[in-house]
Amino acid sequence: MVDFFKNYSSIIVFLHVISAVIWVGGMIAIRFAVHYSMQNIEEPKIKLARTLENLKRFFSMVIPAILTLLITAIIMIIALELKSSELYNVVIIKEIIWSIMTFIFLIVYIKRNKAQKAFDSGDFASAKNNLLPIATYFIPVNIVLGLIAIFLGVTLRGF
């Protein structure tokens, strides 16, 4: 694993960073640009349909990014032998943050699917109720956690 990392370190680090950018940057774009522009749609059914579609498309980008983050993190932890390093605590904190974010993502994914089923059956109130905590709580929490994890990653690269 050490030789693999030495041979491909630039690619591995790039994939790790771009995956974090896609996930966290995507959440920022959805929450602070797309979400507010969606509020200008007056027809509730169209607004719900567009929101569900936006989240579906976002998930198609984020799921590979989450998997790439996990794989590249494992490679770096093993190859850099960080377990015996004083930086290991920072790595552990960073991985705990990404794990919490992944758990929150799973909740968002499930809520979006429930909203889609409700929407498809014509229960627009239930669809809206499933989507509401995503924009109100889950995405903002994940944005903050993601920014902290990115900062810790930058800190690690500086050592």
Backbone as a chain_set.jsonl record, in Angstrom:
{"seq": "MVDFFKNYSSIIVFLHVISAVIWVGGMIAIRFAVHYSMQNIEEPKIKLARTLENLKRFFSMVIPAILTLLITAIIMIIALELKSSELYNVVIIKEIIWSIMTFIFLIVYIKRNKAQKAFDSGDFASAKNNLLPIATYFIPVNIVLGLIAIFLGVTLRGF", "coords": {"N": [[0.828, -1.192, 0.0], [2.006, 1.199, 0.708], [3.888, 1.651, -1.354], [2.123, 1.827, -3.504], [0.739, 4.168, -2.825], [2.901, 5.976, -2.879], [3.51, 5.929, -5.596], [1.196, 6.921, -6.752], [0.382, 9.183, -5.365], [-0.321, 11.903, -5.882], [-2.603, 11.649, -7.497], [-4.306, 10.22, -5.793], [-4.603, 11.967, -3.581], [-5.691, 14.142, -4.961], [-8.15, 12.988, -5.867], [-9.332, 12.567, -3.391], [-9.601, 15.2, -2.398], [-11.152, 16.458, -4.446], [-13.459, 14.975, -4.245], [-14.393, 15.723, -1.715], [-14.852, 18.405, -2.271], [-16.891, 18.212, -4.204], [-18.934, 17.048, -2.656], [-19.282, 18.784, -0.333], [-19.228, 21.334, -1.52], [-21.304, 20.986, -3.333], [-23.481, 20.733, -1.599], [-23.495, 23.295, -0.5], [-24.068, 24.822, -2.784], [-26.62, 23.786, -3.447], [-28.096, 24.426, -1.131], [-27.805, 27.242, -0.762], [-28.088, 28.479, -3.232], [-29.658, 27.027, -5.236], [-31.867, 26.21, -3.597], [-32.987, 28.676, -2.731], [-33.657, 29.851, -5.171], [-35.595, 28.089, -5.999], [-37.704, 28.79, -4.416], [-39.041, 30.735, -5.76], [-40.778, 29.516, -7.448], [-44.104, 29.238, -7.853], [-46.139, 27.304, -8.034], [-46.949, 24.646, -6.038], [-46.793, 21.85, -6.6], [-45.056, 21.682, -8.79], [-42.806, 22.858, -7.672], [-42.167, 20.959, -5.678], [-41.677, 18.724, -7.33], [-39.429, 19.598, -8.802], [-37.6, 19.982, -6.721], [-37.312, 17.363, -5.75], [-36.187, 16.19, -8.039], [-33.807, 17.682, -8.27], [-32.453, 16.867, -5.915], [-32.204, 14.131, -6.452], [-30.474, 14.129, -8.678], [-28.269, 15.364, -7.499], [-27.578, 13.396, -5.623], [-26.649, 11.425, -7.358], [-24.179, 12.373, -8.008], [-22.963, 12.673, -5.524], [-22.893, 10.215, -4.127], [-20.862, 8.56, -5.442], [-18.74, 10.29, -4.783], [-18.646, 10.183, -1.972], [-17.956, 7.494, -1.589], [-15.462, 7.494, -2.862], [-14.064, 9.291, -1.202], [-13.94, 7.753, 1.152], [-12.437, 5.469, 0.321], [-10.004, 6.66, -0.57], [-9.211, 7.9, 1.792], [-8.722, 5.702, 3.478], [-6.604, 4.506, 2.089], [-4.653, 6.545, 2.34], [-4.348, 6.73, 5.138], [-3.344, 4.195, 5.795], [-1.048, 4.014, 4.102], [0.489, 6.243, 4.817], [1.127, 5.655, 7.33], [-0.044, 6.74, 9.645], [-0.973, 6.006, 12.091], [0.912, 5.768, 14.074], [1.635, 8.331, 14.395], [1.736, 11.722, 15.65], [-0.246, 13.13, 14.499], [-2.373, 11.51, 14.258], [-4.653, 11.739, 15.899], [-5.955, 13.953, 14.792], [-6.594, 12.896, 12.312], [-8.377, 10.885, 13.112], [-10.467, 12.446, 14.23], [-11.254, 13.788, 11.926], [-12.168, 11.633, 10.368], [-14.274, 10.753, 11.963], [-15.985, 12.926, 11.7], [-16.557, 12.794, 8.902], [-17.865, 10.347, 8.942], [-20.158, 10.898, 10.505], [-21.313, 12.758, 8.796], [-21.861, 11.089, 6.632], [-23.768, 9.4, 7.778], [-25.805, 11.283, 8.23], [-26.253, 11.933, 5.576], [-27.36, 9.503, 4.709], [-29.786, 9.557, 6.099], [-30.961, 11.775, 4.846], [-31.123, 10.769, 2.254], [-32.955, 8.66, 2.609], [-35.182, 10.122, 3.5], [-35.663, 11.685, 1.238], [-36.38, 9.675, -0.575], [-38.736, 8.738, 0.645], [-40.246, 11.048, 0.408], [-40.432, 11.161, -2.369], [-41.998, 8.88, -2.905], [-44.353, 9.613, -1.579], [-45.004, 11.886, -3.056], [-45.399, 10.729, -5.605], [-47.695, 9.277, -5.069], [-49.498, 11.261, -4.761], [-49.655, 12.559, -2.363], [-48.913, 15.361, -1.411], [-48.474, 16.985, 0.809], [-47.241, 15.288, 2.685], [-44.951, 14.695, 1.243], [-43.721, 17.212, 1.177], [-43.324, 17.581, 3.945], [-41.424, 15.593, 4.454], [-39.273, 16.578, 3.019], [-38.706, 19.062, 4.138], [-37.048, 19.064, 6.638], [-34.613, 18.45, 5.498], [-33.545, 20.663, 4.057], [-33.677, 22.514, 6.103], [-32.306, 21.555, 8.386], [-30.544, 19.208, 8.043], [-28.828, 19.494, 5.703], [-27.568, 22.064, 6.255], [-26.183, 21.363, 8.691], [-24.479, 19.353, 7.732], [-22.965, 20.868, 5.945], [-21.496, 22.597, 7.659], [-20.06, 20.659, 9.154], [-18.641, 19.473, 7.042], [-17.03, 21.614, 6.161], [-15.422, 21.946, 8.402], [-14.095, 19.457, 8.377], [-12.718, 19.669, 5.941], [-11.029, 21.822, 6.54], [-9.48, 20.595, 8.567], [-8.256, 18.669, 6.985], [-6.679, 20.269, 5.321], [-5.031, 21.297, 7.281], [-3.706, 18.946, 8.039], [-2.256, 18.429, 5.689], [-0.468, 20.454, 5.809], [1.46, 19.703, 7.589]], "CA": [[0.0, 0.0, 0.0], [2.908, 2.353, 0.773], [4.404, 1.878, -2.714], [0.991, 2.275, -4.32], [0.523, 5.585, -2.519], [4.043, 6.757, -3.374], [3.42, 6.019, -7.064], [-0.028, 7.6, -7.177], [-0.035, 10.087, -4.29], [-0.991, 13.098, -6.407], [-3.939, 11.25, -7.955], [-5.095, 9.828, -4.613], [-4.943, 13.191, -2.84], [-6.624, 14.89, -5.81], [-9.465, 12.351, -5.801], [-9.855, 12.811, -2.051], [-9.981, 16.612, -2.3], [-12.248, 16.766, -5.362], [-14.659, 14.343, -3.692], [-14.867, 16.602, -0.642], [-15.36, 19.613, -2.923], [-18.177, 17.876, -4.819], [-19.941, 16.83, -1.618], [-19.534, 19.985, 0.468], [-19.577, 22.42, -2.445], [-22.635, 20.708, -3.861], [-24.466, 21.079, -0.566], [-23.543, 24.763, -0.408], [-24.788, 25.301, -3.969], [-28.034, 23.429, -3.34], [-28.758, 25.125, -0.014], [-27.781, 28.696, -0.818], [-28.419, 28.987, -4.564], [-30.804, 26.32, -5.802], [-33.004, 26.243, -2.674], [-33.633, 29.985, -2.739], [-34.277, 30.086, -6.483], [-36.791, 27.237, -6.053], [-38.783, 29.458, -3.692], [-39.747, 31.592, -6.709], [-41.786, 28.715, -8.145], [-45.33, 29.406, -7.082], [-46.953, 26.09, -8.057], [-46.357, 23.7, -5.089], [-46.485, 20.546, -7.216], [-43.855, 21.863, -9.621], [-41.7, 23.098, -6.741], [-41.81, 19.656, -5.1], [-41.108, 17.88, -8.391], [-38.077, 20.105, -9.104], [-36.764, 19.701, -5.548], [-37.015, 15.926, -5.769], [-35.271, 15.945, -9.161], [-32.492, 18.249, -7.918], [-31.804, 15.983, -4.942], [-31.847, 12.878, -7.141], [-29.263, 14.394, -9.485], [-27.19, 15.611, -6.538], [-27.174, 12.099, -5.077], [-25.879, 10.673, -8.358], [-22.798, 12.879, -7.933], [-22.419, 12.594, -4.173], [-22.623, 8.834, -3.705], [-19.486, 8.197, -5.825], [-17.79, 11.129, -4.048], [-18.529, 9.64, -0.617], [-17.174, 6.248, -1.685], [-14.082, 7.865, -3.188], [-13.484, 9.841, 0.027], [-13.657, 6.64, 2.055], [-11.345, 4.651, -0.215], [-8.748, 7.413, -0.566], [-8.823, 8.106, 3.197], [-8.135, 4.445, 3.959], [-5.286, 4.369, 1.447], [-3.712, 7.507, 2.933], [-4.086, 6.375, 6.534], [-2.468, 3.015, 5.812], [0.227, 4.281, 3.438], [1.284, 7.251, 5.524], [1.392, 5.109, 8.662], [-0.413, 7.811, 10.562], [-1.377, 5.475, 13.39], [1.978, 6.022, 15.049], [1.975, 9.742, 14.3], [1.016, 12.649, 16.526], [-1.366, 13.646, 13.719], [-3.416, 10.486, 14.192], [-5.875, 12.25, 16.531], [-6.621, 14.812, 13.811], [-7.154, 11.975, 11.321], [-9.545, 10.239, 13.729], [-11.533, 13.458, 14.306], [-11.716, 13.999, 10.552], [-12.936, 10.463, 9.946], [-15.535, 10.779, 12.724], [-16.828, 13.941, 11.054], [-17.061, 12.25, 7.635], [-18.822, 9.281, 9.279], [-21.407, 11.565, 10.902], [-21.877, 13.319, 7.564], [-22.412, 9.977, 5.84], [-24.998, 9.001, 8.456], [-26.796, 12.314, 7.913], [-26.59, 11.747, 4.159], [-28.279, 8.363, 4.613], [-31.102, 10.052, 6.542], [-31.453, 12.628, 3.761], [-31.443, 9.864, 1.143], [-34.194, 7.964, 2.972], [-36.265, 11.116, 3.528], [-35.953, 12.047, -0.146], [-37.115, 8.559, -1.175], [-40.092, 8.776, 1.214], [-40.906, 12.193, -0.222], [-40.733, 10.788, -3.754], [-43.14, 7.955, -2.86], [-45.531, 10.406, -1.219], [-45.303, 12.721, -4.227], [-45.936, 9.862, -6.655], [-49.054, 8.856, -4.695], [-50.345, 12.443, -4.684], [-49.666, 13.106, -0.997], [-47.93, 16.439, -1.499], [-48.165, 17.476, 2.164], [-46.258, 14.364, 3.251], [-43.704, 14.897, 0.49], [-43.128, 18.461, 1.672], [-42.882, 17.352, 5.327], [-40.19, 14.807, 4.412], [-38.197, 17.393, 2.455], [-38.447, 20.261, 4.955], [-35.861, 19.02, 7.512], [-33.386, 18.328, 4.706], [-33.016, 22.017, 3.831], [-33.649, 23.288, 7.343], [-31.359, 21.046, 9.393], [-29.533, 18.223, 7.659], [-27.826, 20.06, 4.796], [-26.71, 23.03, 6.969], [-25.275, 20.673, 9.621], [-23.428, 18.7, 6.949], [-22.068, 21.9, 5.397], [-20.582, 23.001, 8.729], [-19.159, 19.537, 9.42], [-17.76, 19.321, 5.884], [-16.03, 22.684, 6.168], [-14.468, 21.609, 9.469], [-13.272, 18.332, 7.897], [-11.803, 20.187, 4.911], [-10.009, 22.585, 7.26], [-8.577, 19.629, 9.2], [-7.467, 18.074, 5.905], [-5.667, 21.258, 4.948], [-4.096, 21.306, 8.404], [-2.869, 17.74, 7.929], [-1.343, 18.552, 4.545], [0.551, 21.438, 6.143], [2.487, 19.14, 8.468]], "C": [[0.875, 1.259, 0.0], [3.442, 2.675, -0.621], [3.311, 2.386, -3.644], [0.741, 3.76, -4.092], [1.66, 6.447, -3.05], [3.951, 6.967, -4.88], [2.243, 6.872, -7.533], [-0.52, 8.643, -6.17], [-0.786, 11.312, -4.801], [-2.418, 12.775, -6.841], [-4.833, 10.929, -6.762], [-5.529, 11.057, -3.825], [-5.928, 14.033, -3.65], [-8.03, 14.305, -5.733], [-10.133, 12.589, -4.445], [-10.39, 14.243, -1.944], [-11.174, 16.922, -3.203], [-13.548, 16.127, -4.882], [-15.254, 15.179, -2.568], [-15.477, 17.873, -1.226], [-16.737, 19.343, -3.537], [-19.255, 17.754, -3.749], [-20.284, 18.137, -0.892], [-19.935, 21.153, -0.43], [-20.961, 22.237, -3.045], [-23.726, 21.054, -2.868], [-24.61, 22.592, -0.433], [-24.333, 25.324, -1.589], [-26.284, 25.003, -3.869], [-28.731, 24.276, -2.277], [-28.853, 26.628, -0.229], [-28.041, 29.291, -2.201], [-29.7, 28.328, -5.072], [-32.033, 26.442, -4.905], [-33.744, 27.579, -2.748], [-34.265, 30.282, -4.093], [-35.541, 29.251, -6.645], [-37.972, 27.902, -5.357], [-39.592, 30.38, -4.608], [-40.786, 30.828, -7.529], [-43.05, 28.716, -7.297], [-46.181, 28.141, -7.01], [-46.308, 25.026, -7.172], [-45.959, 22.353, -5.703], [-45.205, 20.625, -8.057], [-42.635, 22.071, -8.728], [-41.224, 21.784, -6.12], [-41.134, 18.762, -6.131], [-39.668, 18.295, -8.698], [-37.124, 19.819, -7.944], [-36.356, 18.235, -5.518], [-36.016, 15.588, -6.881], [-33.873, 16.475, -8.841], [-31.751, 17.346, -6.937], [-31.375, 14.668, -5.579], [-30.559, 13.046, -7.946], [-28.05, 14.649, -8.588], [-26.67, 14.289, -5.98], [-26.341, 11.31, -6.075], [-24.427, 11.154, -8.423], [-22.164, 12.576, -6.581], [-22.093, 11.163, -3.746], [-21.238, 8.372, -4.165], [-18.427, 9.017, -5.072], [-17.576, 10.595, -2.634], [-17.688, 8.363, -0.629], [-15.705, 6.533, -1.99], [-13.372, 8.451, -1.976], [-13.065, 8.722, 0.976], [-12.441, 5.841, 1.579], [-10.018, 5.393, -0.146], [-8.277, 7.685, 0.865], [-8.156, 6.858, 3.753], [-6.743, 4.245, 3.377], [-4.265, 5.284, 2.113], [-3.366, 7.154, 4.376], [-3.115, 5.205, 6.621], [-1.086, 3.361, 5.261], [1.103, 5.265, 4.192], [1.614, 6.829, 6.952], [1.111, 6.147, 9.738], [-0.769, 7.313, 11.961], [-0.322, 5.757, 14.47], [2.378, 7.497, 15.095], [1.181, 10.566, 15.313], [-0.194, 13.255, 15.81], [-2.561, 12.691, 13.696], [-4.722, 10.953, 14.82], [-6.665, 13.146, 15.578], [-7.294, 13.941, 12.741], [-8.426, 11.324, 11.864], [-10.719, 11.215, 13.81], [-12.133, 13.681, 12.922], [-12.581, 12.831, 10.086], [-14.257, 10.346, 10.708], [-16.505, 11.775, 12.081], [-17.417, 13.397, 9.754], [-18.067, 11.13, 7.889], [-20.175, 9.857, 9.692], [-22.09, 12.144, 9.666], [-22.517, 12.236, 6.701], [-23.715, 9.488, 6.454], [-26.117, 9.997, 8.157], [-27.224, 12.192, 6.448], [-27.579, 10.59, 3.987], [-29.695, 8.756, 5.051], [-31.742, 10.897, 5.434], [-31.908, 11.761, 2.587], [-32.772, 9.155, 1.4], [-35.375, 8.933, 2.95], [-36.647, 11.529, 2.103], [-36.752, 10.934, -0.828], [-38.553, 8.487, -0.653], [-40.896, 9.916, 0.582], [-41.301, 11.859, -1.656], [-41.95, 9.857, -3.81], [-44.435, 8.705, -2.526], [-45.969, 11.266, -2.405], [-45.971, 11.897, -5.319], [-47.369, 9.407, -6.352], [-50.003, 10.047, -4.53], [-50.434, 13.072, -3.309], [-48.584, 14.191, -0.904], [-47.544, 16.994, -0.131], [-47.112, 16.593, 2.824], [-44.908, 14.506, 2.548], [-42.979, 16.132, 1.006], [-42.577, 18.281, 3.086], [-41.606, 16.518, 5.388], [-39.015, 15.629, 3.915], [-37.778, 18.549, 3.371], [-37.219, 20.148, 5.86], [-34.549, 18.878, 6.742], [-32.753, 19.704, 4.534], [-32.822, 22.792, 5.123], [-32.536, 22.858, 8.286], [-30.207, 20.231, 8.808], [-28.442, 18.783, 6.75], [-26.971, 21.115, 5.51], [-25.73, 22.375, 7.949], [-24.138, 20.016, 8.842], [-22.47, 19.701, 6.306], [-21.042, 22.306, 6.449], [-19.577, 21.884, 9.015], [-18.162, 19.354, 8.276], [-16.68, 20.383, 5.833], [-14.984, 22.444, 7.256], [-13.538, 20.494, 9.003], [-12.281, 18.793, 6.833], [-10.688, 20.996, 5.569], [-8.998, 21.651, 7.919], [-7.695, 18.944, 8.163], [-6.358, 19.0, 5.443], [-4.596, 21.34, 6.027], [-3.156, 20.119, 8.333], [-1.861, 17.865, 6.807], [-0.213, 19.537, 4.853], [1.666, 20.886, 7.005], [3.501, 18.34, 7.709]], "O": [[0.531, 2.26, -0.628], [3.451, 3.836, -1.028], [3.546, 3.267, -4.471], [0.554, 4.519, -5.043], [1.423, 7.52, -3.605], [4.272, 8.042, -5.386], [2.302, 7.477, -8.603], [-1.711, 8.951, -6.131], [-1.786, 11.714, -4.207], [-3.337, 13.55, -6.578], [-5.997, 11.328, -6.734], [-6.694, 11.173, -3.444], [-6.887, 14.573, -3.098], [-8.999, 15.043, -5.554], [-11.346, 12.787, -4.365], [-11.499, 14.464, -1.458], [-12.115, 17.586, -2.768], [-14.625, 16.686, -5.092], [-16.473, 15.329, -2.475], [-16.496, 18.36, -0.737], [-17.646, 20.162, -3.402], [-20.355, 18.286, -3.903], [-21.447, 18.539, -0.846], [-20.882, 21.877, -0.124], [-21.698, 23.202, -3.243], [-24.767, 21.597, -3.238], [-25.717, 23.105, -0.273], [-25.175, 26.205, -1.41], [-27.116, 25.859, -4.169], [-29.83, 24.782, -2.504], [-29.878, 27.231, 0.089], [-28.199, 30.507, -2.319], [-30.703, 29.002, -5.308], [-33.123, 26.743, -5.389], [-34.972, 27.614, -2.818], [-35.321, 30.914, -4.147], [-36.463, 29.658, -7.352], [-39.124, 27.606, -5.677], [-40.71, 30.764, -4.264], [-41.589, 31.441, -8.232], [-43.049, 28.246, -6.159], [-46.878, 27.929, -6.018], [-45.227, 24.537, -7.503], [-44.918, 21.791, -5.365], [-44.376, 19.716, -8.019], [-41.562, 21.528, -8.993], [-40.023, 21.528, -6.044], [-40.129, 18.117, -5.834], [-38.79, 17.443, -8.836], [-35.969, 19.454, -8.164], [-35.192, 17.91, -5.287], [-35.104, 14.786, -6.676], [-32.875, 15.806, -9.106], [-30.56, 17.088, -7.106], [-30.3, 14.152, -5.277], [-29.668, 12.198, -7.894], [-26.942, 14.202, -8.886], [-25.46, 14.087, -5.878], [-25.419, 10.597, -5.68], [-23.547, 10.408, -8.852], [-20.976, 12.261, -6.499], [-21.094, 10.943, -3.061], [-20.49, 7.834, -3.349], [-17.351, 8.508, -4.76], [-16.445, 10.559, -2.151], [-16.816, 8.177, 0.22], [-14.813, 5.887, -1.439], [-12.204, 8.146, -1.739], [-11.967, 8.746, 1.532], [-11.526, 5.573, 2.358], [-9.014, 4.827, 0.285], [-7.073, 7.699, 1.124], [-7.132, 6.951, 4.429], [-5.815, 3.861, 4.088], [-3.149, 4.862, 2.416], [-2.21, 7.269, 4.784], [-2.179, 5.22, 7.421], [-0.071, 3.04, 5.879], [2.326, 5.131, 4.203], [2.29, 7.549, 7.687], [1.933, 6.39, 10.621], [-0.856, 8.101, 12.902], [-0.655, 5.959, 15.638], [3.348, 7.862, 15.759], [0.11, 10.164, 15.768], [-1.07, 13.83, 16.456], [-3.627, 13.027, 13.179], [-5.796, 10.605, 14.33], [-7.895, 13.106, 15.558], [-8.418, 14.215, 12.322], [-9.43, 11.226, 11.159], [-11.849, 10.846, 13.491], [-13.351, 13.753, 12.761], [-13.624, 13.043, 9.468], [-15.253, 9.886, 10.149], [-17.695, 11.495, 11.938], [-18.619, 13.515, 9.517], [-19.025, 10.98, 7.13], [-21.218, 9.357, 9.272], [-23.306, 12.03, 9.513], [-23.58, 12.44, 6.115], [-24.667, 9.192, 5.731], [-27.245, 9.6, 7.865], [-28.403, 12.33, 6.122], [-28.527, 10.692, 3.208], [-30.679, 8.336, 4.442], [-32.925, 10.742, 5.13], [-32.964, 12.004, 2.002], [-33.613, 9.062, 0.507], [-36.445, 8.6, 2.44], [-37.828, 11.702, 1.802], [-37.692, 11.211, -1.573], [-39.479, 8.209, -1.414], [-42.075, 9.76, 0.265], [-42.383, 12.233, -2.107], [-42.826, 10.024, -4.658], [-45.48, 8.454, -3.126], [-47.157, 11.358, -2.713], [-46.981, 12.308, -5.891], [-48.159, 9.179, -7.268], [-51.174, 9.867, -4.197], [-51.2, 14.013, -3.103], [-47.491, 13.959, -0.386], [-46.407, 17.425, 0.064], [-46.186, 17.103, 3.455], [-43.856, 14.445, 3.185], [-41.771, 16.101, 1.242], [-41.49, 18.768, 3.395], [-40.787, 16.717, 6.285], [-37.881, 15.408, 4.338], [-36.617, 18.958, 3.366], [-36.399, 21.066, 5.859], [-33.482, 19.16, 7.287], [-31.572, 19.893, 4.827], [-31.92, 23.622, 5.232], [-31.894, 23.698, 8.916], [-29.038, 20.531, 9.05], [-27.257, 18.569, 7.003], [-25.747, 21.072, 5.385], [-24.573, 22.787, 8.03], [-22.975, 20.107, 9.236], [-21.286, 19.405, 6.142], [-19.846, 22.352, 6.162], [-18.376, 22.139, 9.106], [-16.979, 19.11, 8.513], [-15.533, 20.087, 5.498], [-13.799, 22.709, 7.052], [-12.327, 20.572, 9.207], [-11.13, 18.356, 6.825], [-9.523, 20.864, 5.191], [-7.793, 21.887, 7.839], [-6.524, 18.669, 8.424], [-5.232, 18.564, 5.203], [-3.406, 21.441, 5.729], [-1.951, 20.26, 8.541], [-0.714, 17.445, 6.963], [0.858, 19.476, 4.249], [2.711, 21.522, 7.147], [4.432, 17.799, 8.305]]}, "num_chains": 1, "name": "protein.A"}
